[in-house]
Amino acid sequence: DTTVKSLEGKEKDYVFKLPKNSHELSRLATVMSNCVAGYSKLIEQGTSIIMYAYKNKKVADYICGKNNDLDLKELDNSTICIELSPSSVNHKEILQSYLKHNQEITEEQRNILKVYFDKFGYSFKTSNL
């Protein structure tokens, strides 16, 4: 979907990406130590959009398969996993945004997400934001 693809971009030190396929979604789940791999059906049905924002290029290289030697224990908390409502709904929402192990994002990260997704008409929904 061209509209969804247009959500990719940069804000401050963060790069915002969409997993391209179920393999990348699975690798994202590995990086984040979360259940996001289970969202593949929702993504296919167009009822959910999963993105990730990162600072460390090694993370993106691992997720897209360019590098298999990522030491997950060394990762800092700069990678954010994000769930958005579909862009087709009237009220576009950031449904979830977490760090690895479903840890809360920082206030600074929240502000970066707010500025970035505001450009696309998205606003926060969940209490963790």
Summary of the structure (lengths in Angstrom):
residues: 129
radius of gyration: 13.6
end to end distance: 26.7
largest distance: 41.8
contacts: 372
relative contact order: 0.18
helix: 39%
strand: 21%
